[in-house]
């Protein structure tokens, strides 16, 4: 079985909830799909994996508002 890197435990230390993690990763993956520049050394061909790598390396910041995650 393959190890998933970064691990869920590591990722949850970077955000305030699993919900925030999912929304943040999905939003960033869509930006990468649309042509945004990658902020880390590409470790995968998959946008979601690269988005998670950016989150774990603190390259992605977010702001929680009452309505949405920015």
N, CA, C and O atoms as CSV, one atom per row, in Angstrom:
chain,resi,resn,atom,element,x,y,z
A,1,UNK,N,N,0.837,-1.175,0.000
A,1,UNK,CA,C,0.000,0.000,0.000
A,1,UNK,C,C,0.888,1.247,0.000
A,1,UNK,O,O,1.883,1.309,0.722
A,2,UNK,N,N,0.523,2.225,-0.807
A,2,UNK,CA,C,1.280,3.473,-0.896
A,2,UNK,C,C,0.971,4.368,0.295
A,2,UNK,O,O,-0.151,4.410,0.799
A,3,UNK,N,N,2.015,5.088,0.729
A,3,UNK,CA,C,1.819,6.098,1.766
A,3,UNK,C,C,1.346,7.383,1.099
A,3,UNK,O,O,1.846,7.764,0.041
A,4,UNK,N,N,0.403,8.030,1.709
A,4,UNK,CA,C,-0.091,9.302,1.193
A,4,UNK,C,C,0.736,10.400,1.847
A,4,UNK,O,O,0.788,10.511,3.071
A,5,UNK,N,N,1.374,11.198,1.024
A,5,UNK,CA,C,2.157,12.320,1.526
A,5,UNK,C,C,1.633,13.591,0.918
A,5,UNK,O,O,1.408,13.615,-0.293
A,6,UNK,N,N,1.430,14.608,1.639
A,6,UNK,CA,C,1.555,14.702,3.088
A,6,UNK,C,C,0.412,13.973,3.783
A,6,UNK,O,O,-0.645,13.761,3.189
A,7,UNK,N,N,0.623,13.588,5.045
A,7,UNK,CA,C,-0.405,12.856,5.781
A,7,UNK,C,C,-1.519,13.793,6.233
A,7,UNK,O,O,-1.342,15.008,6.318
A,8,UNK,N,N,-2.652,13.202,6.516
A,8,UNK,CA,C,-3.805,13.977,6.972
A,8,UNK,C,C,-3.486,14.697,8.286
A,8,UNK,O,O,-3.887,15.845,8.477
A,9,UNK,N,N,-2.774,14.030,9.182
A,9,UNK,CA,C,-2.407,14.664,10.455
A,9,UNK,C,C,-1.566,15.919,10.233
A,9,UNK,O,O,-1.786,16.935,10.892
A,10,UNK,N,N,-0.607,15.857,9.314
A,10,UNK,CA,C,0.233,17.022,9.012
A,10,UNK,C,C,-0.603,18.147,8.416
A,10,UNK,O,O,-0.443,19.312,8.780
A,11,UNK,N,N,-1.493,17.790,7.501
A,11,UNK,CA,C,-2.327,18.797,6.845
A,11,UNK,C,C,-3.274,19.481,7.820
A,11,UNK,O,O,-3.482,20.691,7.732
A,12,UNK,N,N,-3.845,18.727,8.743
A,12,UNK,CA,C,-4.804,19.313,9.678
A,12,UNK,C,C,-4.150,20.283,10.662
A,12,UNK,O,O,-4.839,21.087,11.289
A,13,UNK,N,N,-2.837,20.213,10.799
A,13,UNK,CA,C,-2.123,21.184,11.633
A,13,UNK,C,C,-2.038,22.548,10.943
A,13,UNK,O,O,-1.784,23.560,11.597
A,14,UNK,N,N,-2.247,22.577,9.637
A,14,UNK,CA,C,-2.133,23.809,8.853
A,14,UNK,C,C,-3.448,24.565,8.688
A,14,UNK,O,O,-3.448,25.737,8.311
A,15,UNK,N,N,-4.572,23.898,8.971
A,15,UNK,CA,C,-5.898,24.500,8.786
A,15,UNK,C,C,-6.736,24.291,10.043
A,15,UNK,O,O,-6.331,23.574,10.957
A,16,UNK,N,N,-7.901,24.920,10.081
A,16,UNK,CA,C,-8.730,24.829,11.283
A,16,UNK,C,C,-9.749,23.697,11.275
A,16,UNK,O,O,-10.356,23.408,12.306
A,17,UNK,N,N,-9.948,23.042,10.112
A,17,UNK,CA,C,-10.900,21.931,10.052
A,17,UNK,C,C,-10.705,21.135,8.758
A,17,UNK,O,O,-10.049,21.586,7.819
A,18,UNK,N,N,-11.289,19.954,8.742
A,18,UNK,CA,C,-11.239,19.125,7.531
A,18,UNK,C,C,-11.986,19.817,6.390
A,18,UNK,O,O,-11.569,19.753,5.233
A,19,UNK,N,N,-13.085,20.474,6.729
A,19,UNK,CA,C,-13.859,21.208,5.731
A,19,UNK,C,C,-12.985,22.260,5.046
A,19,UNK,O,O,-12.960,22.356,3.819
A,20,UNK,N,N,-12.280,23.033,5.841
A,20,UNK,CA,C,-11.405,24.073,5.293
A,20,UNK,C,C,-10.351,23.452,4.390
A,20,UNK,O,O,-10.059,23.988,3.322
A,21,UNK,N,N,-9.783,22.340,4.800
A,21,UNK,CA,C,-8.764,21.658,4.004
A,21,UNK,C,C,-9.310,21.258,2.645
A,21,UNK,O,O,-8.663,21.481,1.622
A,22,UNK,N,N,-10.493,20.671,2.629
A,22,UNK,CA,C,-11.096,20.226,1.370
A,22,UNK,C,C,-11.379,21.405,0.452
A,22,UNK,O,O,-11.063,21.360,-0.737
A,23,UNK,N,N,-11.973,22.461,0.998
A,23,UNK,CA,C,-12.307,23.635,0.192
A,23,UNK,C,C,-11.038,24.306,-0.334
A,23,UNK,O,O,-10.967,24.680,-1.504
A,24,UNK,N,N,-10.051,24.452,0.525
A,24,UNK,CA,C,-8.800,25.098,0.142
A,24,UNK,C,C,-8.070,24.309,-0.944
A,24,UNK,O,O,-7.602,24.888,-1.925
A,25,UNK,N,N,-7.972,23.002,-0.773
A,25,UNK,CA,C,-7.286,22.155,-1.756
A,25,UNK,C,C,-8.033,22.151,-3.093
A,25,UNK,O,O,-7.410,22.226,-4.152
A,26,UNK,N,N,-9.353,22.065,-3.045
A,26,UNK,CA,C,-10.140,22.053,-4.280
A,26,UNK,C,C,-10.019,23.375,-5.029
A,26,UNK,O,O,-9.862,23.399,-6.249
A,27,UNK,N,N,-10.094,24.470,-4.284
A,27,UNK,CA,C,-9.994,25.801,-4.901
A,27,UNK,C,C,-8.625,25.983,-5.564
A,27,UNK,O,O,-8.527,26.472,-6.690
A,28,UNK,N,N,-7.569,25.579,-4.845
A,28,UNK,CA,C,-6.213,25.724,-5.397
A,28,UNK,C,C,-6.003,24.792,-6.584
A,28,UNK,O,O,-5.366,25.178,-7.564
A,29,UNK,N,N,-6.529,23.570,-6.511
A,29,UNK,CA,C,-6.395,22.624,-7.626
A,29,UNK,C,C,-7.065,23.179,-8.887
A,29,UNK,O,O,-6.546,23.019,-9.991
A,30,UNK,N,N,-8.220,23.831,-8.715
A,30,UNK,CA,C,-8.887,24.455,-9.864
A,30,UNK,C,C,-8.045,25.585,-10.445
A,30,UNK,O,O,-7.974,25.747,-11.663
A,31,UNK,N,N,-7.407,26.368,-9.574
A,31,UNK,CA,C,-6.533,27.437,-10.052
A,31,UNK,C,C,-5.372,26.856,-10.859
A,31,UNK,O,O,-5.013,27.393,-11.907
A,32,UNK,N,N,-4.788,25.764,-10.375
A,32,UNK,CA,C,-3.686,25.120,-11.107
A,32,UNK,C,C,-4.173,24.582,-12.444
A,32,UNK,O,O,-3.480,24.700,-13.453
A,33,UNK,N,N,-5.349,23.998,-12.454
A,33,UNK,CA,C,-5.931,23.485,-13.694
A,33,UNK,C,C,-6.136,24.608,-14.707
A,33,UNK,O,O,-5.978,24.407,-15.911
A,34,UNK,N,N,-6.488,25.792,-14.205
A,34,UNK,CA,C,-6.713,26.949,-15.075
A,34,UNK,C,C,-5.427,27.657,-15.483
A,34,UNK,O,O,-5.471,28.661,-16.195
A,35,UNK,N,N,-4.269,27.137,-15.034
A,35,UNK,CA,C,-2.997,27.689,-15.489
A,35,UNK,C,C,-2.208,28.490,-14.479
A,35,UNK,O,O,-1.191,29.085,-14.836
A,36,UNK,N,N,-2.643,28.525,-13.219
A,36,UNK,CA,C,-1.888,29.257,-12.199
A,36,UNK,C,C,-0.510,28.628,-12.019
A,36,UNK,O,O,-0.324,27.428,-12.223
A,37,UNK,N,N,0.440,29.457,-11.636
A,37,UNK,CA,C,1.813,28.985,-11.451
A,37,UNK,C,C,1.937,28.207,-10.144
A,37,UNK,O,O,1.416,28.628,-9.111
A,38,UNK,N,N,2.622,27.080,-10.195
A,38,UNK,CA,C,2.849,26.235,-9.031
A,38,UNK,C,C,3.832,26.904,-8.085
A,38,UNK,O,O,4.837,27.457,-8.532
A,39,UNK,N,N,3.561,26.866,-6.785
A,39,UNK,CA,C,4.390,27.544,-5.789
A,39,UNK,C,C,5.386,26.614,-5.118
A,39,UNK,O,O,6.114,27.045,-4.223
A,40,UNK,N,N,5.441,25.357,-5.521
A,40,UNK,CA,C,6.394,24.378,-4.992
A,40,UNK,C,C,6.989,23.616,-6.169
A,40,UNK,O,O,6.502,23.706,-7.296
A,41,UNK,N,N,8.050,22.863,-5.886
A,41,UNK,CA,C,8.607,21.995,-6.914
A,41,UNK,C,C,7.587,20.916,-7.220
A,41,UNK,O,O,7.094,20.247,-6.311
A,42,UNK,N,N,7.268,20.744,-8.485
A,42,UNK,CA,C,6.243,19.792,-8.880
A,42,UNK,C,C,6.659,18.379,-8.506
A,42,UNK,O,O,7.680,17.880,-8.980
A,43,UNK,N,N,5.865,17.733,-7.652
A,43,UNK,CA,C,6.138,16.371,-7.220
A,43,UNK,C,C,5.166,15.383,-7.842
A,43,UNK,O,O,5.345,14.171,-7.731
A,44,UNK,N,N,4.134,15.907,-8.497
A,44,UNK,CA,C,3.091,15.056,-9.050
A,44,UNK,C,C,2.514,15.708,-10.302
A,44,UNK,O,O,2.679,16.907,-10.529
A,45,UNK,N,N,1.848,14.911,-11.095
A,45,UNK,CA,C,1.144,15.446,-12.250
A,45,UNK,C,C,-0.300,15.781,-11.893
A,45,UNK,O,O,-1.057,16.274,-12.729
A,46,UNK,N,N,-0.675,15.510,-10.643
A,46,UNK,CA,C,-2.052,15.734,-10.206
A,46,UNK,C,C,-2.156,17.055,-9.452
A,46,UNK,O,O,-1.381,17.327,-8.535
A,47,UNK,N,N,-3.120,17.864,-9.851
A,47,UNK,CA,C,-3.282,19.192,-9.264
A,47,UNK,C,C,-3.650,19.153,-7.789
A,47,UNK,O,O,-3.189,19.999,-7.023
A,48,UNK,N,N,-4.466,18.198,-7.372
A,48,UNK,CA,C,-4.855,18.121,-5.963
A,48,UNK,C,C,-3.635,17.801,-5.100
A,48,UNK,O,O,-3.456,18.396,-4.037
A,49,UNK,N,N,-2.801,16.874,-5.547
A,49,UNK,CA,C,-1.590,16.530,-4.802
A,49,UNK,C,C,-0.672,17.736,-4.691
A,49,UNK,O,O,-0.125,18.003,-3.621
A,50,UNK,N,N,-0.500,18.459,-5.774
A,50,UNK,CA,C,0.339,19.663,-5.740
A,50,UNK,C,C,-0.259,20.731,-4.832
A,50,UNK,O,O,0.476,21.433,-4.137
A,51,UNK,N,N,-1.578,20.862,-4.830
A,51,UNK,CA,C,-2.236,21.822,-3.945
A,51,UNK,C,C,-1.989,21.448,-2.481
A,51,UNK,O,O,-1.732,22.327,-1.658
A,52,UNK,N,N,-2.061,20.177,-2.152
A,52,UNK,CA,C,-1.807,19.726,-0.781
A,52,UNK,C,C,-0.353,19.964,-0.391
A,52,UNK,O,O,-0.069,20.310,0.756
A,53,UNK,N,N,0.562,19.784,-1.327
A,53,UNK,CA,C,1.978,20.076,-1.058
A,53,UNK,C,C,2.172,21.565,-0.762
A,53,UNK,O,O,2.941,21.929,0.127
A,54,UNK,N,N,1.476,22.414,-1.505
A,54,UNK,CA,C,1.565,23.856,-1.265
A,54,UNK,C,C,1.019,24.210,0.129
A,54,UNK,O,O,1.571,25.067,0.819
A,55,UNK,N,N,-0.053,23.551,0.526
A,55,UNK,CA,C,-0.641,23.810,1.843
A,55,UNK,C,C,0.329,23.386,2.940
A,55,UNK,O,O,0.544,24.134,3.894
A,56,UNK,N,N,0.914,22.206,2.821
A,56,UNK,CA,C,1.809,21.703,3.859
A,56,UNK,C,C,3.076,22.546,3.975
A,56,UNK,O,O,3.659,22.640,5.055
A,57,UNK,N,N,3.502,23.156,2.877
A,57,UNK,CA,C,4.704,23.997,2.887
A,57,UNK,C,C,4.381,25.462,3.175
A,57,UNK,O,O,5.233,26.332,2.992
A,58,UNK,N,N,3.164,25.738,3.621
A,58,UNK,CA,C,2.715,27.094,3.962
A,58,UNK,C,C,2.827,28.074,2.805
A,58,UNK,O,O,3.073,29.260,3.024
A,59,UNK,N,N,2.652,27.608,1.602
A,59,UNK,CA,C,2.668,28.494,0.429
A,59,UNK,C,C,1.279,29.053,0.134
A,59,UNK,O,O,1.134,30.021,-0.613
A,60,UNK,N,N,0.265,28.434,0.728
A,60,UNK,CA,C,-1.116,28.851,0.521
A,60,UNK,C,C,-1.659,29.370,1.846
A,60,UNK,O,O,-1.583,28.689,2.869
A,61,UNK,N,N,-2.200,30.560,1.817
A,61,UNK,CA,C,-2.814,31.163,3.005
A,61,UNK,C,C,-4.311,31.260,2.756
A,61,UNK,O,O,-4.759,31.335,1.612
A,62,UNK,N,N,-5.072,31.258,3.833
A,62,UNK,CA,C,-6.513,31.401,3.687
A,62,UNK,C,C,-7.043,32.301,4.786
A,62,UNK,O,O,-6.392,32.532,5.805
A,63,UNK,N,N,-8.224,32.793,4.551
A,63,UNK,CA,C,-8.900,33.647,5.526
A,63,UNK,C,C,-10.320,33.129,5.681
A,63,UNK,O,O,-11.061,33.031,4.704
A,64,UNK,N,N,-10.694,32.801,6.897
A,64,UNK,CA,C,-12.051,32.326,7.149
A,64,UNK,C,C,-12.945,33.533,7.379
A,64,UNK,O,O,-12.672,34.365,8.244
A,65,UNK,N,N,-14.012,33.620,6.602
A,65,UNK,CA,C,-15.028,34.648,6.816
A,65,UNK,C,C,-16.313,33.926,7.212
A,65,UNK,O,O,-16.360,32.696,7.244
A,66,UNK,N,N,-17.323,34.678,7.504
A,66,UNK,CA,C,-18.589,34.066,7.914
A,66,UNK,C,C,-19.201,33.230,6.777
A,66,UNK,O,O,-19.836,32.205,7.025
A,67,UNK,N,N,-19.007,33.673,5.551
A,67,UNK,CA,C,-19.641,33.010,4.422
A,67,UNK,C,C,-18.756,31.971,3.733
A,67,UNK,O,O,-19.230,30.887,3.394
A,68,UNK,N,N,-17.469,32.292,3.523
A,68,UNK,CA,C,-16.612,31.441,2.701
A,68,UNK,C,C,-15.173,31.430,3.203
A,68,UNK,O,O,-14.789,32.203,4.081
A,69,UNK,N,N,-14.396,30.531,2.617
A,69,UNK,CA,C,-12.956,30.518,2.831
A,69,UNK,C,C,-12.340,31.247,1.650
A,69,UNK,O,O,-12.594,30.890,0.500
A,70,UNK,N,N,-11.525,32.276,1.924
A,70,UNK,CA,C,-10.883,33.038,0.837
A,70,UNK,C,C,-9.457,32.598,0.687
A,70,UNK,O,O,-8.739,33.113,-0.171
